[in-house]
Amino acid sequence: MLTTAQRVSAYTWPTEPLTSSSGWTRDDQHALWRPMPEDPADVALDSRWPAFFPSPICLVTTGDGSLSAMEKVVGASIVNRFPYLVALSFCRETLSDRHYARSGFCKILESSGKAAVQFIAPGAELDAAMATIANTPDSATAERVERTGLRVRDAIDSDTPVFDDSYLVYEAELVSPTVDNEGRPLFQQPWVDVGSHRIYFLRIGTIQMRESIARGEEQVKWRSLPEFQTELALTGPKPDAMANHTGYTKGYEPNYRFPAAGTIGFRGDYVRDGMSVLHVPDDLITDNDDARWPCFFPQSAGIITSRGADGTANVMPCGSTTVVSRQPLVIAPCVSYAAVNERYAPRASLDMIVQSGWFGCGVPFINDAVLDSLRYAGNTSLRADVDKLVNSGFLHQEGERVPTLTGLPLFYECEVIGTEHLGTHVMIFGKVTRIRVGADVSPENPLEWCPWPDVIPAGLELGPAVTEAS
């Protein structure tokens, strides 16, 4: 269940029928397909995403000591664990009135090298920040923070402005050239250009969390998957499919509370300005539990499919999957390649995707059978179960290039156009070539999504932990 404030901020997709005039055609199962990419002229007329993808939204500020700037980011994502990195994607070329170049903001970000990723609970203060961004052009980005009318203070590690109303702040800096544990060079520059967008990689150095949340007096409430009512008969994993599973088990619960029973607590170093402050260590942590993310960050899971050269089909949930470009539409899962522990280990999916040059990405939803399939796929290695996709219970068909997840409301077929090694994970850039929408998706039966976490009094709705699904 969403809070009242989240309900006000929620939206549904689709809001209008998907028709042939907008490029959709039906197959013999009555599912809708749309080829991609779109014509640039069509994008200029309507640059809304052609289909739904569950992306959280955050506010980002930057400052170089003389100028400050503010933007919103759709789909900010934790993309690497060691070092602890966040990726922020900004439009670098104007596609439409909606998608225009954030040149002013990016110039200040690149000058300062610092940013503060912030979360404000739904309400009047968040509305004021969002309205200011919408009504203030990028050319006046340096005026946005003041125009919000909200109180600010300096970040702990820089001159970047931080809103007093933010309950969670990630302070980060653009990455510098380095090498991973295998001696592989990383980050020749702190960003990469993909399609219409520039993706910045920033190392998280300090996290601030409202002291009352860190003490457990309040909780962050986040629903990480959309709601949807399917007409399909979903069964979940095959009986006893987990019987042969041994070793560390990652859990997954879409209705997330932080902190709550089963989550790792926020271990701040000290308190300042009503915030518990943690300076994130750079040390590699090998213990499975201690290596979990040190704090909550809102993300959603994509269900990634791939096929090996021998025809073997694979499926893997990935909690670090996001959209990074609008034209072409690019989906980017981050997959572990480093041998750190059972949580972060080399994944067979990575080799299959890189070798074949293709992957699929399905959008899961809150459904007991889907969640059971997700948990099975996230805790079972292809090396231990060569029939992992079948045993997971995900409804699927072979597909021309990758297995297609027919039991999920949306599925994206993606061609690999690049990769970026980040230290423990590889970000894979997949250009969407086709989109499939299930036959039971319609304006009368839409997906419902809220991109904002909320903060509630502790104890109202205690929930189990959510751990990364990648």
C-alpha positions in Angstrom: 0.0 0.0 0.0 1.1 3.5 -0.8 0.9 6.3 1.8 -1.6 9.1 1.1 1.2 11.4 -0.1 2.5 8.7 -2.4 -1.0 8.0 -3.8 -1.2 11.7 -4.8 2.1 11.4 -6.6 1.3 8.1 -8.3 0.5 7.7 -11.9 -0.7 4.9 -14.3 0.4 3.6 -17.7 -1.0 3.5 -20.3 -3.4 6.3 -20.1 -4.6 5.9 -23.7 -4.9 2.9 -26.1 -1.8 1.7 -27.8 -2.7 1.9 -31.5 -1.2 1.2 -34.9 -1.0 5.0 -35.5 1.6 5.1 -32.8 3.5 2.1 -34.1 2.0 -0.8 -32.2 0.9 -4.1 -33.8 -0.6 -7.2 -32.3 0.8 -10.7 -32.6 -1.1 -14.0 -32.6 -1.2 -13.9 -28.8 -2.8 -10.4 -28.9 0.3 -8.9 -27.3 1.4 -5.5 -28.7 4.8 -4.9 -30.3 6.5 -1.7 -31.3 9.8 -1.5 -33.3 12.5 0.9 -32.0 14.2 3.3 -32.3 11.6 6.0 -33.3 12.0 8.6 -36.0 13.6 11.8 -34.6 10.7 13.8 -35.9 8.2 11.7 -34.0 10.3 12.1 -30.8 10.4 15.9 -31.3 6.6 15.9 -31.3 6.3 13.6 -28.3 9.4 12.5 -26.4 7.6 10.7 -23.6 9.0 7.2 -23.1 7.2 5.0 -25.5 6.4 2.5 -22.7 6.6 2.3 -19.0 9.7 1.6 -17.0 9.7 1.9 -13.1 12.2 4.6 -12.4 12.6 6.5 -9.1 13.1 10.3 -9.2 15.6 12.3 -7.1 16.8 15.9 -6.8 20.5 16.6 -7.5 22.3 19.8 -6.5 25.9 20.9 -7.4 28.0 24.0 -6.6 31.5 25.3 -7.4 31.7 27.9 -4.6 30.3 30.7 -6.6 27.4 29.1 -8.5 24.9 26.4 -7.6 22.5 24.4 -9.7 19.7 22.0 -9.3 18.1 19.3 -11.4 15.8 16.3 -11.1 17.1 12.9 -12.3 14.8 10.1 -13.4 16.4 6.7 -12.7 19.5 7.6 -10.7 21.0 4.3 -9.8 23.6 2.7 -7.6 25.8 0.9 -10.2 28.8 -0.4 -8.3 29.6 -1.6 -4.8 33.4 -1.2 -4.5 33.8 1.7 -5.0 30.3 2.8 -4.1 29.1 4.6 -7.2 25.9 6.4 -8.3 25.2 7.1 -12.0 23.3 10.2 -13.1 22.0 10.6 -16.6 21.4 14.1 -18.1 20.2 15.0 -21.6 23.1 16.5 -23.7 21.2 17.3 -26.9 17.7 18.8 -27.3 15.1 16.4 -28.6 12.0 18.3 -27.6 10.6 20.7 -25.0 10.6 17.8 -22.5 14.0 16.5 -23.3 16.4 19.5 -23.7 20.1 19.8 -23.1 21.0 20.4 -19.5 24.1 22.3 -20.5 24.1 24.8 -17.7 23.7 22.3 -15.0 26.3 19.9 -16.5 28.8 22.7 -16.9 28.6 23.5 -13.1 28.7 19.9 -12.2 31.8 19.3 -14.3 33.4 22.4 -12.9 32.8 21.5 -9.3 33.1 17.8 -9.6 30.7 17.5 -6.6 27.0 16.6 -6.3 24.4 15.9 -3.6 21.7 13.4 -4.5 18.7 14.2 -2.3 15.3 12.8 -1.4 12.5 14.9 0.0 9.2 13.2 1.1 6.2 13.9 -1.1 4.4 17.1 0.0 4.6 20.8 -0.3 8.4 21.1 -0.1 9.0 18.5 -2.9 6.3 20.2 -5.0 8.1 23.5 -4.6 11.4 22.0 -5.8 9.8 20.2 -8.7 7.8 23.3 -9.8 10.9 25.4 -9.7 12.8 23.0 -12.0 9.8 22.9 -14.4 9.4 26.7 -14.5 13.1 27.7 -14.6 15.0 27.1 -17.8 18.4 25.5 -17.8 20.0 28.8 -18.7 18.9 30.0 -15.2 19.8 26.8 -13.4 22.0 28.8 -11.0 18.8 30.5 -9.7 16.8 27.4 -9.1 17.9 26.6 -5.5 17.0 30.1 -4.3 13.8 30.2 -6.2 12.5 27.1 -4.4 12.1 29.2 -1.2 13.4 26.2 0.8 16.1 26.5 3.4 19.5 25.1 2.5 22.9 24.5 4.1 26.3 23.5 2.7 27.1 19.8 2.3 29.6 18.3 4.7 32.3 17.7 2.0 31.7 20.6 -0.4 29.9 23.9 -1.1 27.0 22.0 -2.7 23.7 23.2 -1.3 21.7 20.6 0.7 18.0 21.2 1.4 17.0 21.1 5.1 13.9 19.2 4.1 15.9 16.3 2.6 15.7 13.2 4.8 18.4 11.4 2.8 21.5 12.9 1.1 24.2 11.2 -0.9 27.3 13.4 -1.2 29.4 12.3 -4.2 32.2 13.4 -6.4 33.1 12.6 -10.0 35.3 9.5 -10.3 39.0 9.7 -11.0 41.1 7.3 -13.1 42.0 4.1 -11.3 42.2 0.4 -11.7 40.0 -2.5 -10.4 41.3 -5.5 -8.4 42.2 -7.2 -11.7 44.4 -4.2 -12.8 41.8 -3.2 -15.4 42.0 0.6 -16.0 38.8 2.4 -15.0 37.4 5.9 -15.6 39.5 7.5 -18.2 36.9 10.2 -17.8 34.1 10.5 -15.3 31.3 10.2 -17.8 30.3 8.4 -20.9 28.0 9.7 -23.7 25.3 7.3 -24.7 22.8 8.4 -27.3 21.1 11.7 -26.3 22.4 11.6 -22.8 25.6 11.9 -20.8 26.0 9.5 -17.8 28.1 10.7 -14.9 29.7 8.3 -12.5 30.2 9.7 -9.0 31.8 8.0 -6.0 29.7 8.3 -2.8 31.8 9.6 0.0 29.3 10.7 2.6 25.7 9.8 3.4 23.3 11.9 5.6 20.1 10.4 6.9 17.6 12.1 9.1 18.5 11.2 12.7 15.0 10.1 13.6 15.1 7.6 10.8 18.6 6.4 11.7 17.4 5.9 15.3 14.4 3.9 14.1 11.8 6.4 15.2 10.7 6.9 11.6 10.9 4.6 8.5 11.4 5.2 4.8 8.6 3.5 2.9 9.2 2.5 -0.7 7.3 0.3 -3.1 10.0 -0.9 -5.6 7.7 -2.5 -8.1 4.5 -1.4 -9.9 1.0 -2.7 -9.1 -0.7 -4.6 -11.9 -3.5 -7.1 -12.2 -2.7 -9.9 -14.7 -5.2 -12.2 -16.4 -2.5 -14.9 -16.8 -2.3 -18.0 -14.6 1.2 -17.6 -13.0 2.6 -20.5 -10.9 6.0 -19.4 -9.7 9.0 -21.8 -9.6 8.6 -25.5 -10.2 7.9 -27.5 -6.9 11.1 -28.2 -5.0 13.2 -26.1 -7.5 15.1 -24.5 -4.5 15.8 -27.9 -2.9 19.3 -28.0 -4.4 20.2 -24.4 -3.5 23.0 -24.0 -1.0 25.0 -21.1 0.2 24.0 -17.5 0.8 20.4 -16.6 0.0 19.4 -13.0 -1.0 15.9 -12.0 -0.1 13.6 -9.6 -2.0 10.5 -7.8 -0.8 9.1 -5.0 -2.9 7.2 -3.3 0.0 10.3 -1.9 1.7 10.8 -0.3 5.1 14.1 1.2 6.3 15.2 0.5 8.9 13.1 -2.6 9.8 13.6 -6.2 11.0 16.1 -7.9 8.8 17.7 -4.7 7.3 21.1 -3.5 8.1 20.9 -0.4 10.3 22.4 2.9 9.4 25.7 3.1 11.2 26.4 6.9 11.3 29.7 8.2 12.5 28.2 11.3 14.2 25.2 13.7 14.1 25.2 17.1 12.5 22.2 19.4 11.6 19.8 16.8 12.7 21.3 14.2 10.3 23.2 11.0 11.1 26.4 11.2 9.0 28.3 8.2 7.6 31.6 8.6 5.8 31.6 5.6 3.4 34.8 3.6 3.7 36.7 2.7 0.5 37.8 -0.7 1.8 36.7 -3.9 0.1 34.3 -5.8 2.3 34.0 -9.5 1.7 31.5 -10.5 4.4 28.2 -11.2 2.6 26.0 -9.2 5.1 28.4 -6.4 5.8 28.9 -5.9 2.0 25.3 -4.9 1.6 24.6 -1.3 0.7 25.2 0.9 3.8 21.9 2.7 3.4 18.6 2.7 1.5 18.5 3.9 -2.1 15.3 3.6 -4.2 15.8 1.3 -7.1 13.7 -1.2 -9.1 14.4 -4.6 -10.5 14.6 -5.6 -14.1 14.4 -9.3 -15.1 17.2 -9.8 -17.6 17.2 -12.7 -20.1 20.0 -13.9 -22.4 21.0 -16.8 -24.5 24.3 -18.6 -24.8 26.1 -19.6 -28.0 24.9 -23.2 -27.4 21.3 -22.0 -27.1 21.1 -22.2 -23.3 18.5 -19.7 -22.0 19.2 -17.7 -18.8 17.3 -15.3 -16.6 18.6 -13.0 -13.8 16.9 -10.3 -11.7 19.0 -7.1 -11.6 18.3 -4.4 -9.0 20.5 -1.9 -10.8 18.7 -1.5 -14.0 17.8 1.9 -15.4 17.0 3.9 -18.5 20.0 6.1 -19.5 19.1 7.6 -22.9 16.0 8.6 -24.6 17.1 8.6 -28.3 17.8 5.8 -28.8 16.0 4.4 -25.8 18.8 2.7 -23.9 18.3 0.3 -20.9 21.4 -0.3 -18.7 21.6 -3.2 -16.2 24.7 -3.5 -14.0 26.0 -7.0 -13.6 28.7 -8.2 -11.2 32.0 -9.4 -12.7 34.4 -9.3 -9.7 34.8 -12.2 -7.3 34.1 -10.5 -3.9 31.8 -12.9 -2.1 28.6 -14.8 -2.8 26.6 -11.6 -3.1 29.0 -10.1 -5.7 30.5 -12.7 -7.9 31.1 -13.3 -11.6 27.7 -13.9 -13.3 27.2 -16.3 -16.2 24.6 -13.8 -17.6 27.4 -11.2 -18.2 29.4 -13.5 -20.5 26.3 -14.6 -22.4 25.1 -11.0 -23.0 28.5 -9.8 -24.1 29.2 -12.7 -26.4 25.7 -12.7 -28.0 25.3 -8.9 -28.1 21.7 -9.1 -26.9 19.6 -9.2 -23.8 16.0 -8.8 -22.8 14.5 -6.8 -19.9 11.2 -7.6 -18.4 9.3 -5.4 -15.9 8.2 -7.4 -12.9 5.2 -6.4 -10.7 3.8 -7.2 -7.3 2.4 -10.7 -7.6 3.2 -13.7 -5.3 4.2 -16.0 -8.2 6.3 -13.3 -9.9 8.1 -12.6 -6.7 8.8 -16.3 -6.0 10.2 -16.6 -9.6 12.3 -13.5 -9.0 13.8 -14.9 -5.8 14.5 -18.3 -7.4 16.3 -16.7 -10.3 18.2 -14.3 -8.0 19.5 -17.2 -5.8 20.2 -19.9 -8.4 23.3 -19.9 -10.6 23.0 -21.2 -14.2 26.0 -23.3 -13.4 23.9 -25.1 -10.8 20.7 -25.3 -12.9 21.0 -25.3 -16.6 17.2 -25.2 -16.8 17.1 -22.1 -14.6 14.6 -20.2 -16.8 12.2 -23.1 -17.0 12.5 -24.0 -13.3 12.0 -20.3 -12.3 8.4 -20.5 -13.5 8.6 -17.3 -15.6 6.3 -17.7 -18.5 8.4 -17.3 -21.7 8.8 -18.1 -25.3 12.0 -18.6 -27.2 12.2 -15.3 -29.1 14.4 -14.6 -32.1 17.4 -13.3 -30.2 16.6 -13.7 -26.5 14.0 -15.5 -24.4 10.9 -13.3 -24.2 9.1 -13.1 -20.8 5.5 -13.3 -21.8 4.2 -13.4 -18.3 5.3 -9.9 -17.5 3.4 -6.8 -18.7 6.3 -5.2 -20.5 9.4 -6.7 -22.1 12.3 -4.8 -23.9 14.5 -6.5 -26.5 17.9 -4.8 -26.4 21.0 -4.8 -28.6 24.3 -4.2 -26.7 26.0 -1.0 -28.0 28.6 -0.7 -25.3 29.8 -1.6 -21.8 31.6 0.2 -19.0 33.6 -1.6 -16.2 33.1 0.1 -12.9 35.1 -1.9 -10.4 32.8 -4.8 -9.3 30.1 -4.4 -11.9 29.8 -3.8 -15.6 27.2 -1.4 -16.9 25.7 -2.8 -20.1 24.2 -0.3 -22.6 21.3 -1.9 -24.5 19.6 -0.1 -27.3 15.9 -1.1 -27.3 15.0 -2.6 -30.7 11.5 -3.9 -29.8 9.0 -3.4 -27.0 6.4 -6.0 -26.1 3.3 -5.1 -24.0 1.1 -7.9 -22.7 -2.4 -8.4 -24.0 -3.9 -7.7 -20.6 -2.3 -4.2 -20.3 -4.7 -1.4 -21.1 -5.9 2.0 -19.9 -8.6 0.1 -18.0 -6.0 -2.3 -16.5 -2.8 -0.2 -16.2 0.4 -0.4 -14.2 0.5 1.9 -11.2 3.7 3.5 -10.1 5.0 6.0 -7.6 8.5 7.3 -8.1 9.0 8.7 -4.6 9.7 7.1 -1.3 7.9 8.5 1.8 8.7 8.7 5.5 6.3 7.3 8.1 6.3 6.9 11.9 8.1 3.7 12.8 6.0 0.7 13.7 3.0 1.5 11.5 3.9 -0.9 8.8 7.0 -3.0 9.7 8.3 -4.9 6.7 11.1 -7.4 5.9 14.3 -6.4 4.3 15.0 -5.8 0.6 18.4 -6.8 -0.6 19.8 -6.2 -4.0 18.4 -8.5 -6.7 21.5 -8.4 -8.9 
